[in-house]
């Protein structure tokens, strides 16, 4: 049995044996204190790929075989070691592995069949439709991660077998609408707007209506909060990189986010995932234009206006489903008054370097 250590695995000695941690999970491999030394001394061989025979030869004692075999089988069962003999596709040659080391390390760390997934990346066909920094970054990122058959088109689309299409709409680099995509084409949509950017993997090209509805809601939300705007061209560059990542996730089925859009917002280029609307509904805005609207994301929790939780540790911007006038200057100042009122009570001086604090009441 040939095995290889999954990248990102950590070993640490503990009283009961060795603490093993990988991908957010951990356990203790029970054994004597020398167990950690055994693993640590053979870390290079485990990382490059090895088997029991090679490890027994390295230790120079056939008596070590039963213990080494048990250790390797336990780590394979706990998904810490890859069983190379059980994989459907062999590892790429040395030159290819060195060129795409980052991609292979990610797949080896997370995929049950990393070299099969890598072969799918190498054989994928992706067309980036659009122009500007988002399109350039998406195409460059795809090629860098092994998708050799990547082509960019500023207008139109070549008839071809179904593959992947990255549809990019850029505020500063408009392009004509693409021709009809071949049936079965997988689609990632990108909106690189003036103040906000969105990226989403769609069910197919018919899902663009829901994506456009999310774009309108995000634009309305940002219009009401100047701090929510994302600076260009960095937001467009990040959107292109996330589009490439969405294609890679779809090809490998790792960390996909179907029916969800990633919103790039804020001066610090924060990213938040929001659900795509189930279907666009048309309503009239104040100026008479037709604004797509849909069911909103979860309600904002108390004390967090404009944000709601989505179960992923991130606040989700509550994108408005109708046009709302932003608060005026007087309303904003009034809202901040309780937070900026000067303290007039008793104070006491604290240690050096510490601010003065109110004296607690003893009554």
C-alpha positions as CSV (number, residue, x, y, z in Angstrom):
1,X,0.0,0.0,0.0
2,X,1.5,3.3,-1.2
3,X,0.4,6.3,0.8
4,X,1.0,10.1,0.9
5,X,0.4,12.6,3.7
6,X,-2.4,15.1,2.9
7,X,-1.1,18.7,3.0
8,X,-2.1,20.7,6.0
9,X,-1.7,17.8,8.5
10,X,-0.2,18.6,11.8
11,X,1.4,16.2,14.4
12,X,2.1,17.1,18.0
13,X,3.3,15.0,20.9
14,X,0.9,14.4,23.8
15,X,1.0,12.2,26.8
16,X,-1.3,9.6,25.2
17,X,0.6,9.5,21.9
18,X,0.4,11.9,19.0
19,X,-2.2,14.6,18.4
20,X,-3.2,14.7,14.7
21,X,-5.1,17.7,13.2
22,X,-6.3,18.2,9.7
23,X,-8.9,20.2,7.9
24,X,-10.7,21.3,11.2
25,X,-10.7,17.8,12.7
26,X,-8.4,16.2,15.2
27,X,-7.8,13.0,17.1
28,X,-5.1,11.3,19.2
29,X,-3.2,8.4,17.8
30,X,-2.5,6.3,20.9
31,X,1.0,5.0,21.4
32,X,4.2,5.3,23.4
33,X,6.2,8.6,23.6
34,X,8.4,7.4,20.8
35,X,5.5,7.4,18.3
36,X,5.9,11.1,17.6
37,X,9.6,10.6,16.8
38,X,8.7,7.8,14.4
39,X,6.3,10.0,12.4
40,X,8.4,13.2,12.6
41,X,11.6,11.4,11.4
42,X,9.8,10.1,8.3
43,X,7.8,13.2,7.5
44,X,9.6,13.9,4.2
45,X,8.9,10.3,2.9
46,X,5.3,10.6,3.9
47,X,4.9,13.9,2.2
48,X,6.5,12.7,-1.1
49,X,4.7,9.3,-1.0
50,X,6.0,6.0,0.4
51,X,5.0,2.5,1.5
52,X,5.6,0.1,4.4
53,X,8.6,-1.6,2.7
54,X,10.4,1.7,2.2
55,X,9.7,2.8,5.9
56,X,10.9,-0.6,7.2
57,X,14.1,-0.2,5.2
58,X,14.6,3.3,6.5
59,X,14.4,2.1,10.1
60,X,16.6,-0.9,9.3
61,X,14.6,-3.4,11.3
62,X,12.0,-5.9,10.1
63,X,10.5,-6.0,13.6
64,X,9.1,-2.5,12.9
65,X,6.8,-3.7,10.1
66,X,3.7,-4.6,12.2
67,X,3.7,-1.3,14.0
68,X,4.3,0.8,10.9
69,X,1.6,-1.1,9.0
70,X,-0.9,-0.4,11.8
71,X,0.1,3.3,11.9
72,X,-0.4,3.7,8.2
73,X,-3.7,1.9,8.0
74,X,-5.0,3.9,10.9
75,X,-4.0,7.2,9.3
76,X,-5.6,6.1,6.0
77,X,-8.8,5.2,7.7
78,X,-8.8,8.7,9.4
79,X,-8.3,10.3,5.9
80,X,-4.9,11.7,7.0
81,X,-3.0,9.6,4.4
82,X,-4.0,9.2,0.8
83,X,-4.1,5.6,-0.4
84,X,-2.4,6.1,-3.7
85,X,-3.2,2.5,-4.9
86,X,-6.9,3.2,-4.5
87,X,-7.0,6.3,-6.7
88,X,-8.5,6.1,-10.1
89,X,-5.9,8.4,-11.8
90,X,-2.1,8.3,-11.2
91,X,-0.2,11.4,-10.1
92,X,1.0,13.7,-12.9
93,X,4.6,13.6,-14.0
94,X,7.2,15.6,-12.0
95,X,7.4,18.6,-14.3
96,X,3.6,19.0,-14.4
97,X,3.4,18.5,-10.6
98,X,6.1,21.2,-10.0
99,X,4.3,23.7,-12.4
100,X,0.9,23.3,-10.7
101,X,2.2,22.5,-7.2
102,X,-0.3,24.9,-5.5
103,X,-3.3,23.4,-7.3
104,X,-2.2,19.8,-6.6
105,X,-1.6,20.6,-2.9
106,X,-5.1,22.0,-2.6
107,X,-6.6,18.9,-4.3
108,X,-4.5,16.5,-2.2
109,X,-5.6,18.2,1.0
110,X,-9.4,18.2,0.2
111,X,-10.3,15.8,-2.6
112,X,-11.0,12.1,-2.3
113,X,-9.6,11.7,-5.8
114,X,-7.1,14.6,-6.3
115,X,-5.4,13.4,-9.5
116,X,-8.7,12.5,-11.1
117,X,-9.9,16.1,-10.3
118,X,-6.7,17.5,-11.7
119,X,-7.2,15.6,-14.9
120,X,-10.6,17.1,-15.2
121,X,-9.1,20.6,-14.8
122,X,-6.5,19.8,-17.5
123,X,-9.2,18.6,-19.9
124,X,-11.8,21.3,-19.2
125,X,-12.9,23.9,-21.8
126,X,-13.6,27.4,-20.5
127,X,-14.5,30.5,-22.4
128,X,-14.3,33.9,-20.7
129,X,-16.7,36.4,-22.3
130,X,-16.1,40.0,-21.6
131,X,-13.2,42.5,-21.2
132,X,-11.5,44.5,-18.4
133,X,-9.6,43.5,-15.3
134,X,-12.2,40.9,-14.2
135,X,-11.9,39.0,-17.5
136,X,-8.1,39.2,-17.6
137,X,-7.8,37.9,-14.0
138,X,-10.3,35.1,-14.6
139,X,-8.5,33.8,-17.7
140,X,-5.1,34.1,-16.1
141,X,-6.2,32.4,-12.9
142,X,-7.7,29.5,-14.8
143,X,-4.6,28.9,-16.8
144,X,-2.4,29.2,-13.7
145,X,-4.4,26.4,-12.0
146,X,-4.1,24.0,-14.9
147,X,-7.1,24.8,-17.2
148,X,-5.1,25.0,-20.4
149,X,-8.0,25.3,-22.8
150,X,-9.0,28.8,-21.7
151,X,-9.9,31.5,-24.2
152,X,-11.1,35.0,-23.9
153,X,-13.6,36.8,-26.1
154,X,-14.6,40.5,-25.8
155,X,-17.6,40.0,-28.0
156,X,-19.5,37.0,-29.3
157,X,-18.9,33.3,-28.7
158,X,-17.5,30.5,-30.9
159,X,-19.9,27.6,-31.5
160,X,-18.3,24.6,-29.7
161,X,-19.0,21.6,-27.5
162,X,-20.6,22.4,-24.1
163,X,-18.1,23.5,-21.5
164,X,-17.8,26.4,-19.1
165,X,-18.5,30.1,-19.8
166,X,-17.6,33.0,-17.6
167,X,-20.0,35.8,-18.5
168,X,-18.5,39.2,-17.4
169,X,-20.3,42.5,-17.4
170,X,-17.8,45.3,-16.5
171,X,-18.9,48.9,-15.8
172,X,-15.8,50.4,-17.4
173,X,-15.4,47.9,-20.2
174,X,-18.8,47.3,-21.8
175,X,-19.1,44.6,-24.4
176,X,-21.8,43.2,-26.6
177,X,-24.1,40.4,-25.4
178,X,-22.8,36.9,-26.1
179,X,-24.4,34.8,-28.8
180,X,-26.5,31.8,-27.7
181,X,-24.4,29.4,-25.7
182,X,-24.4,25.7,-26.6
183,X,-26.9,23.6,-24.7
184,X,-25.4,22.2,-21.5
185,X,-22.9,25.0,-21.0
186,X,-22.1,25.6,-17.3
187,X,-22.2,29.3,-16.5
188,X,-20.4,31.6,-14.0
189,X,-21.7,35.2,-14.0
190,X,-19.7,38.2,-13.0
191,X,-20.9,41.8,-12.5
192,X,-18.0,44.2,-12.0
193,X,-20.0,47.4,-11.2
194,X,-18.9,50.9,-10.3
195,X,-19.3,50.3,-6.5
196,X,-20.1,46.6,-6.0
197,X,-19.2,43.3,-7.7
198,X,-21.0,40.0,-7.7
199,X,-20.0,36.5,-8.7
200,X,-22.2,33.4,-8.9
201,X,-22.3,29.9,-10.5
202,X,-25.7,29.6,-12.3
203,X,-27.7,26.5,-13.0
204,X,-27.5,27.4,-16.7
205,X,-27.7,30.5,-18.9
206,X,-31.4,30.9,-17.9
207,X,-30.3,31.7,-14.4
208,X,-29.0,35.1,-15.4
209,X,-32.4,36.7,-14.6
210,X,-32.0,35.8,-10.9
211,X,-28.4,37.0,-11.0
212,X,-29.5,40.4,-12.5
213,X,-32.1,40.7,-9.7
214,X,-29.3,40.2,-7.1
215,X,-27.2,42.8,-8.9
216,X,-30.0,45.4,-8.7
217,X,-30.5,44.7,-5.0
218,X,-26.8,45.0,-4.3
219,X,-26.5,48.2,-6.2
220,X,-29.5,49.7,-4.3
221,X,-28.0,48.6,-1.0
222,X,-24.6,50.2,-1.8
223,X,-26.3,53.4,-3.0
224,X,-27.8,53.8,0.5
225,X,-24.5,53.3,2.3
226,X,-21.4,55.1,1.0
227,X,-19.2,52.9,3.2
228,X,-20.4,49.8,1.5
229,X,-18.9,50.7,-1.9
230,X,-15.9,48.6,-3.1
231,X,-13.1,50.5,-4.9
232,X,-12.2,49.7,-8.5
233,X,-10.3,48.2,-10.2
234,X,-9.5,46.0,-7.2
235,X,-13.1,44.8,-6.8
236,X,-13.1,43.8,-10.5
237,X,-9.8,41.9,-10.1
238,X,-11.1,40.1,-7.1
239,X,-14.3,39.2,-8.9
240,X,-12.3,37.7,-11.7
241,X,-10.3,35.6,-9.3
242,X,-13.5,34.4,-7.5
243,X,-15.0,33.5,-10.9
244,X,-12.0,31.3,-11.7
245,X,-12.4,29.7,-8.3
246,X,-16.1,29.1,-8.9
247,X,-15.2,27.2,-12.1
248,X,-12.6,25.2,-10.3
249,X,-15.1,24.3,-7.6
250,X,-17.6,23.2,-10.1
251,X,-15.1,21.0,-12.0
252,X,-13.9,19.3,-8.8
253,X,-17.2,19.5,-6.8
254,X,-15.2,21.0,-3.9
255,X,-16.7,23.9,-1.9
256,X,-19.3,24.8,-4.4
257,X,-21.9,27.5,-3.7
258,X,-24.9,26.8,-6.0
259,X,-27.8,29.3,-6.0
260,X,-25.6,31.8,-4.0
261,X,-23.8,34.9,-5.1
262,X,-20.6,36.3,-3.6
263,X,-20.9,40.1,-3.1
264,X,-17.7,42.1,-3.0
265,X,-18.3,45.3,-1.0
266,X,-16.7,47.8,1.4
267,X,-13.5,49.7,1.2
268,X,-11.7,46.6,2.6
269,X,-13.1,44.4,-0.2
270,X,-15.1,42.1,2.0
271,X,-16.9,39.2,0.5
272,X,-20.3,37.9,1.6
273,X,-22.4,35.1,0.2
274,X,-26.1,35.8,-0.3
275,X,-28.8,33.5,-1.8
276,X,-29.9,34.2,-5.3
277,X,-33.6,35.1,-5.7
278,X,-35.9,32.3,-6.7
279,X,-37.3,34.4,-9.5
280,X,-37.4,38.1,-10.5
281,X,-40.5,40.1,-9.9
282,X,-40.9,43.5,-11.5
283,X,-41.8,46.6,-9.5
284,X,-41.7,50.3,-10.3
285,X,-39.1,52.5,-8.7
286,X,-39.6,56.1,-7.9
287,X,-38.2,57.2,-11.3
288,X,-40.5,54.9,-13.2
289,X,-37.8,52.4,-14.2
290,X,-38.4,48.6,-13.7
291,X,-36.4,47.2,-10.8
292,X,-36.2,43.4,-10.4
293,X,-37.0,42.4,-6.9
294,X,-37.2,39.1,-5.1
295,X,-37.5,37.6,-1.7
296,X,-34.9,39.0,0.6
297,X,-32.3,37.2,2.7
298,X,-32.9,36.5,6.4
299,X,-33.8,39.5,8.6
300,X,-31.1,41.4,10.3
301,X,-30.5,40.6,14.0
302,X,-31.2,43.2,16.6
303,X,-28.3,45.6,16.9
304,X,-26.9,44.9,13.5
305,X,-28.8,47.2,11.0
306,X,-28.3,46.2,7.4
307,X,-26.7,42.8,8.1
308,X,-28.1,39.3,8.7
309,X,-26.5,36.0,9.6
310,X,-26.3,33.2,7.0
311,X,-24.8,30.4,9.2
312,X,-21.3,30.9,7.8
313,X,-19.8,33.2,10.3
314,X,-20.4,36.2,8.0
315,X,-23.0,38.9,8.1
316,X,-25.1,39.0,5.0
317,X,-26.1,42.5,3.7
318,X,-29.8,42.9,3.6
319,X,-30.2,44.0,0.1
320,X,-33.4,46.2,-0.3
321,X,-36.2,44.8,-2.4
322,X,-37.5,48.3,-3.2
323,X,-35.9,51.7,-3.7
324,X,-35.4,53.5,-0.4
325,X,-34.2,57.0,0.1
326,X,-31.0,57.1,2.1
327,X,-31.2,58.9,5.4
328,X,-30.5,62.6,5.4
329,X,-27.6,64.3,7.1
330,X,-29.7,65.5,10.0
331,X,-31.1,62.0,10.6
332,X,-27.6,60.5,10.6
333,X,-26.3,63.1,13.1
334,X,-29.3,62.5,15.4
335,X,-28.7,58.7,15.3
336,X,-25.1,59.2,16.4
337,X,-25.8,61.7,19.2
338,X,-26.1,59.1,22.0
339,X,-22.7,57.6,21.1
340,X,-20.9,60.9,21.0
341,X,-22.4,62.7,24.1
342,X,-19.6,63.8,26.4
343,X,-19.3,62.0,29.8
344,X,-19.9,64.4,32.7
345,X,-19.9,62.0,35.7
346,X,-17.2,61.2,38.2
347,X,-13.9,59.7,36.8
348,X,-10.9,58.1,38.3
349,X,-7.4,57.9,37.0
350,X,-6.3,54.4,36.0
351,X,-2.8,52.9,35.6
352,X,-0.4,54.7,33.1
353,X,-1.5,54.2,29.5
354,X,-5.1,53.3,30.5
355,X,-8.0,55.7,29.8
356,X,-9.9,57.1,32.8
357,X,-13.1,55.2,33.6
358,X,-16.3,56.1,35.4
359,X,-16.3,55.5,39.2
360,X,-18.6,52.6,39.9
361,X,-21.5,53.4,42.2
362,X,-21.4,51.9,45.7
363,X,-25.0,52.7,46.5
